[in-house]
Amino acid sequence: MFHRRSFLKRFSALASTLAVTAAVGLQAPQVHAQGKTVKVGVLHSLSGTMAISETVLKDVALMAFDEINAKGGVMGMKIEPVVVDPASNWPLFAEKARQLITQDKVAVVFGCWTSVSRKSVLPVFEELNSLLFYPVQYEGEEISRNVFYTGAAPNQQAIPAVEYLMSKEGGAAKRWVLLGTDYVYPRTTNKILRAFLKSKGVADKDIDEKYTPFGHSDYQTIVANIKKFAAGGKTAVVSTINGDSNVPFYKELGNQGLKATDVPVVAFSVGEEELRGVDTKPLVGHLAAWNYFMSIKSPANTEFTKKWADYAKKKGIAGHKDKPLTNDPMEATYIGIHMWKQAVEKAKSFDVAKVSVAMGGQTFTAPSGITSTMDPKNHHLHKAVFIGEVKADGQFNVVWKTKGPVKAQPWSPYIPGNDKKKDEPALMAEKKK
């Protein structure tokens, strides 16, 4: 009886919560445009362990807003950015998201880097029926009607990178170290990669999985252990280390002389910005997999990098005013902002439901030179994949790329049961029945 009463109470409370959430979620959002301006939110860590990666995303967002405003704004309204700092504090992300939506009345939010921050804010965006544009590669296993994912899903980054390292061209690796920061993105990505490797005949004894906390700085023992593990056969390291821990990790690789010719490291969260504080000469040949590199030769990238250099100099942005760098999440942020503008103007409204529908099929010539398309169903971009080798100057030399854009698979086929999941947000699917 106790268990039954407890269950009924919990069920009743859950039903009430769901009813309220559904009622709020189905309400049209309040008018966000006041006078001749429209407020938009920027939700990135400007302090704490993730500031090394996220601060520049705030800056490139402001550049895109200035660019749009200079051309007349969105539907004739100037964008008024509201910037908040959740300070690499995951619960604070949810508080700041709620503040942006309910108090600042923003029409849309561009933000988050880590999956734990995105998971923190997701219930807020769904409850309040607001829009988030998320610009960073992630582990998949998620679709939401309130989120547009402009970074890579695993099949647009992690899987191609490992396939490359397994190939003769990529070094024919037989043993694998899966090294990440201890949170949802690395653990889920490595769950997918472990299943993928097993499907290719790799034994458990040839996979070594390691995690370190956010902000970890002592990689001496870990790198020494990687060297020992590599003695058992051709080994590659897949790094899902995030934030400022990348600096001591790469420094330790250099200190211990672990060269790419011996044990190549492919990183999914290290780009031009993260290598800024590292002596990259000992790291030449190590890899990163992204959907954009600053070194890509294309007219669109020449224009993008020049815009950024000019903006960074004009605004006196630390580091970038003297050495302007662009990277993949900056490109994904830039694409998302311009696609949102296009969708608003197609919908002739800032209404979330109307903008969401208008986002389907939106295209934008990305700085990578590839035309990115927003999938009409699953809220993810079709993106090209590039694998680059670190050069002595901290840039990347592209050594492999897909022939064109790849459609995202939010539900990885290497996770059991995913074949039964829909390739579109559940509520959207239900409305079509």
C-alpha positions in Angstrom: 0.0 0.0 0.0 2.8 2.4 0.9 4.4 1.9 -2.6 1.0 2.3 -4.3 0.1 5.5 -2.4 3.6 6.9 -3.1 3.3 6.0 -6.8 -0.2 7.6 -7.1 1.0 10.8 -5.4 4.0 11.0 -7.7 1.8 10.3 -10.7 -0.7 12.9 -9.8 2.1 15.5 -9.2 3.7 14.5 -12.5 0.4 14.8 -14.4 -0.2 18.3 -12.9 3.3 19.4 -13.9 2.9 18.0 -17.4 -0.4 19.8 -17.8 1.0 23.1 -16.8 4.1 22.6 -19.0 1.9 21.7 -22.0 -0.3 24.7 -21.4 2.6 27.0 -21.2 4.4 25.4 -24.1 1.4 25.7 -26.4 0.8 29.3 -25.6 2.1 31.8 -28.2 5.2 33.6 -26.8 4.8 37.2 -25.9 5.7 39.8 -28.5 9.5 40.2 -28.3 9.8 43.1 -30.7 9.3 46.5 -29.0 9.4 49.6 -31.1 12.2 49.2 -33.7 14.3 46.7 -31.8 14.1 43.0 -31.1 16.0 41.5 -28.2 18.1 38.3 -28.6 19.9 36.4 -25.9 23.6 35.4 -25.8 24.2 32.6 -23.2 27.9 31.7 -23.1 30.4 31.3 -20.2 32.6 34.4 -20.0 34.3 33.1 -16.9 35.3 29.7 -15.4 36.8 26.7 -17.1 34.8 27.1 -20.4 35.6 30.8 -21.0 38.6 29.8 -23.1 36.2 28.4 -25.7 33.0 30.3 -25.2 34.0 33.9 -24.9 34.8 34.2 -28.6 31.4 32.8 -29.5 29.8 35.8 -27.7 32.1 38.1 -29.7 31.3 36.5 -33.1 27.6 36.7 -32.3 27.9 40.4 -31.6 29.7 40.8 -34.9 26.9 39.0 -36.7 24.3 41.2 -35.1 26.2 44.3 -36.0 26.5 43.1 -39.6 22.8 42.4 -39.8 21.9 45.7 -38.2 24.1 47.6 -40.7 22.0 46.1 -43.4 18.7 47.1 -41.9 18.2 44.6 -39.1 15.6 41.8 -39.0 12.3 42.8 -40.6 13.4 46.4 -40.3 14.1 46.0 -36.6 17.6 46.4 -35.0 18.9 43.5 -33.0 19.4 44.4 -29.3 21.7 41.7 -27.8 21.3 40.7 -24.1 24.5 39.1 -23.0 24.7 37.0 -19.8 27.5 35.0 -18.1 26.5 31.6 -16.7 30.2 31.3 -15.6 30.7 27.6 -16.5 28.1 26.8 -13.8 25.6 24.3 -15.2 22.6 25.1 -12.9 23.2 28.8 -13.5 22.7 28.3 -17.3 19.1 27.3 -16.6 18.6 30.4 -14.3 20.1 32.7 -16.9 18.0 31.1 -19.7 14.8 31.6 -17.7 15.9 35.2 -17.1 16.5 35.9 -20.8 13.1 34.5 -21.8 10.8 35.7 -19.0 12.4 39.0 -17.9 14.4 40.2 -20.9 11.7 38.8 -23.4 14.2 37.7 -26.0 13.0 36.3 -29.3 15.7 33.7 -29.5 18.9 32.6 -27.6 22.3 31.7 -29.1 24.4 29.8 -26.6 25.8 26.9 -24.6 29.0 24.8 -25.4 29.0 21.8 -23.1 26.2 19.2 -23.3 25.7 19.5 -19.6 24.8 23.2 -20.0 22.5 22.4 -22.9 20.8 19.6 -20.9 20.4 22.1 -18.1 18.6 24.7 -20.2 16.6 22.3 -22.4 13.6 21.9 -20.0 13.4 25.7 -19.7 13.2 26.3 -23.4 10.6 23.6 -23.8 8.5 24.8 -20.8 8.5 28.4 -22.0 8.4 27.6 -25.7 11.4 29.6 -26.7 14.2 28.9 -29.2 17.8 28.0 -28.6 20.5 27.8 -31.3 23.3 25.4 -30.1 26.6 25.8 -32.1 28.9 23.1 -30.9 29.5 19.4 -31.9 27.7 17.1 -29.5 26.9 13.5 -28.7 23.5 13.4 -30.4 20.7 11.3 -28.7 18.5 14.3 -28.6 15.9 16.1 -30.7 13.9 19.1 -29.5 11.3 21.3 -31.2 12.9 24.2 -29.3 16.5 23.7 -30.3 18.3 24.1 -33.6 21.6 22.3 -33.6 24.2 24.0 -35.9 27.2 21.9 -34.6 28.0 18.3 -35.6 26.3 15.1 -34.6 28.6 12.1 -34.1 28.2 10.9 -37.7 29.4 14.3 -38.8 32.6 14.3 -36.7 33.4 11.4 -34.3 32.6 8.4 -36.6 34.4 9.8 -39.7 37.5 10.7 -37.6 37.8 7.2 -36.2 37.2 5.6 -39.6 40.0 7.8 -40.9 42.4 6.7 -38.2 41.5 3.0 -38.9 42.3 3.4 -42.6 45.7 2.9 -44.1 45.8 6.6 -45.0 45.2 7.6 -41.4 47.8 5.2 -39.9 45.7 1.9 -39.5 45.2 2.2 -35.7 44.3 -1.1 -33.9 44.2 0.1 -30.2 42.2 3.1 -28.9 42.4 5.4 -25.9 39.1 7.3 -25.4 40.1 10.2 -23.2 37.5 12.8 -22.1 36.2 15.3 -19.6 33.8 13.5 -17.2 30.4 14.6 -18.3 27.6 13.6 -20.7 29.2 14.5 -24.1 32.4 12.5 -23.8 30.7 9.6 -22.1 27.9 9.3 -24.6 30.2 9.9 -27.6 32.6 7.2 -26.3 29.6 4.8 -25.8 28.8 5.3 -29.5 32.5 4.9 -30.5 33.0 1.8 -28.3 30.0 0.2 -30.1 31.3 1.3 -33.5 34.8 -0.1 -32.8 33.3 -3.4 -31.6 31.3 -3.6 -34.9 34.7 -3.3 -36.6 36.1 -6.2 -34.7 38.1 -4.2 -32.0 38.3 -6.2 -28.7 37.6 -4.7 -25.3 41.2 -5.1 -24.3 42.2 -2.8 -27.1 40.0 0.1 -25.8 41.2 2.1 -22.8 38.6 4.7 -21.6 39.7 7.5 -19.2 38.0 10.6 -17.8 39.2 13.7 -15.9 37.1 16.4 -14.2 36.5 19.9 -15.6 39.6 22.1 -15.1 41.9 19.1 -14.7 45.5 20.2 -15.1 47.9 17.3 -14.3 48.1 15.0 -17.3 51.6 13.6 -16.5 50.4 10.1 -15.4 47.7 9.9 -18.1 50.1 10.6 -20.9 52.7 8.1 -19.4 49.9 5.5 -19.3 49.0 6.2 -22.9 52.6 5.5 -23.9 52.5 2.2 -22.0 49.2 1.2 -23.6 50.6 2.1 -27.1 53.4 -0.5 -26.6 50.7 -3.1 -27.3 50.1 -2.1 -30.9 49.3 0.8 -33.2 47.4 3.2 -31.0 45.3 6.4 -31.5 43.8 8.7 -28.9 40.3 10.1 -29.3 40.2 13.3 -27.1 36.9 14.7 -25.9 38.6 16.9 -23.3 36.8 20.2 -23.1 37.8 23.7 -22.0 41.0 24.9 -20.5 42.2 21.4 -19.6 43.3 21.0 -23.3 46.2 23.4 -22.6 48.0 21.2 -20.0 47.1 18.0 -21.9 48.8 19.2 -25.1 51.7 20.6 -23.2 52.2 17.2 -21.5 52.2 15.5 -24.9 55.0 17.8 -25.9 56.9 17.3 -22.6 56.8 13.5 -23.0 57.6 13.6 -26.7 54.5 11.8 -27.7 54.5 12.5 -31.4 51.7 12.1 -33.9 53.9 9.6 -35.8 53.9 7.4 -32.7 50.4 7.9 -31.2 48.1 10.3 -33.1 45.6 12.2 -31.1 42.4 13.3 -32.8 40.4 16.0 -30.8 36.8 16.9 -31.1 36.9 20.1 -28.9 40.2 21.5 -29.9 40.5 24.2 -32.5 42.5 27.2 -33.4 41.4 29.1 -30.2 42.3 26.3 -27.8 45.8 26.0 -29.3 46.5 29.7 -28.9 48.2 29.2 -25.5 50.2 26.1 -26.6 53.6 25.6 -28.2 52.3 23.7 -31.2 55.7 22.7 -32.7 55.8 19.4 -30.8 52.2 18.7 -31.7 52.6 18.8 -35.5 50.6 16.0 -37.1 48.1 15.5 -34.3 44.5 15.8 -35.6 41.2 17.5 -35.1 37.9 16.7 -36.7 35.5 19.6 -37.4 33.2 21.0 -40.1 35.3 24.1 -40.6 38.9 25.2 -40.2 40.3 28.8 -40.5 42.8 27.5 -43.1 40.1 26.4 -45.6 40.5 28.2 -48.9 37.2 29.6 -50.1 35.9 33.1 -51.1 33.3 32.8 -48.3 36.1 32.1 -45.7 38.3 34.9 -47.0 35.4 37.2 -46.4 34.6 35.7 -43.0 38.1 35.8 -41.6 38.6 39.4 -42.9 35.3 40.5 -41.2 36.4 38.9 -38.0 39.9 40.4 -38.1 38.5 43.9 -38.7 35.9 43.5 -36.0 38.4 42.2 -33.4 40.7 45.1 -34.1 37.9 47.7 -34.0 36.6 46.3 -30.7 40.0 45.6 -29.2 39.1 41.9 -28.4 41.8 40.4 -26.2 44.2 38.2 -28.2 42.2 38.5 -31.5 43.0 42.2 -32.0 46.6 41.2 -32.7 46.2 37.5 -33.7 42.6 37.0 -35.0 41.5 33.4 -35.1 38.3 31.7 -36.3 37.1 28.2 -35.5 34.3 25.8 -36.1 31.9 26.8 -33.3 32.3 30.4 -34.4 31.3 29.4 -37.9 28.3 27.4 -36.5 27.2 30.5 -34.4 27.5 32.7 -37.5 25.4 30.3 -39.7 22.7 29.9 -37.0 22.3 33.7 -36.6 21.9 34.3 -40.3 19.6 31.3 -40.8 17.4 32.6 -37.9 17.2 36.0 -39.6 16.2 34.4 -42.9 13.6 32.3 -41.2 12.0 35.2 -39.3 11.8 37.2 -42.6 10.3 34.2 -44.4 7.7 33.7 -41.6 7.2 37.5 -41.3 7.0 36.9 -37.6 9.1 36.3 -34.4 6.5 33.7 -33.3 8.4 30.5 -32.3 6.1 28.0 -34.1 6.2 30.1 -37.3 10.0 30.6 -37.2 10.6 26.9 -36.5 8.6 25.9 -39.6 10.4 28.5 -41.7 13.8 27.2 -40.5 13.2 23.9 -42.3 15.2 23.9 -45.5 17.0 27.2 -44.9 20.4 27.3 -46.6 23.4 29.5 -46.1 26.8 29.6 -47.8 29.0 28.8 -44.9 32.6 30.2 -44.5 33.7 26.6 -45.1 32.6 27.2 -48.7 29.9 24.5 -48.3 26.2 25.4 -48.6 24.7 24.3 -45.2 21.1 23.2 -45.1 18.8 23.0 -42.1 17.2 19.6 -42.2 13.4 20.2 -42.6 12.6 17.6 -39.9 15.4 17.0 -37.4 16.6 20.5 -36.6 20.2 19.7 -37.5 22.4 21.1 -40.2 23.7 19.1 -43.1 27.5 19.7 -42.8 30.7 18.7 -44.6 33.3 17.0 -42.4 37.0 17.9 -42.4 40.0 16.3 -40.7 43.0 18.6 -40.1 46.6 18.1 -38.9 48.1 20.6 -36.5 50.7 22.8 -38.1 53.6 24.5 -36.4 51.8 27.8 -36.5 48.7 26.5 -34.7 46.6 26.3 -37.9 45.4 23.0 -39.5 46.2 21.4 -42.8 43.1 19.6 -44.1 44.1 16.0 -44.8 40.6 14.5 -45.4 37.1 15.7 -46.2 33.8 14.5 -47.3 32.7 15.1 -50.9 29.8 17.3 -49.7 27.4 17.9 -46.8 26.4 15.0 -44.6 23.0 14.7 -43.1 23.1 14.5 -39.3 22.0 11.3 -37.5 20.8 12.6 -34.1 20.0 9.0 -33.1 23.2 7.0 -33.6 22.6 3.6 -35.3 25.3 2.1 -32.9 22.9 2.6 -29.9 20.4 -0.3 -29.5 16.8 0.8 -30.0 17.6 4.0 -31.9 16.3 2.5 -35.2 12.8 2.9 -33.7 13.2 6.6 -32.8 11.8 9.3 -35.1 14.0 11.7 -37.0 12.0 14.7 -35.9 10.8 16.3 -32.7 8.0 14.2 -31.1 5.4 16.9 -30.8 6.0 17.9 -34.5 5.5 14.3 -35.5 2.3 14.0 -33.4 0.8 17.1 -34.9 1.2 15.6 -38.4 -0.8 12.5 -37.5 
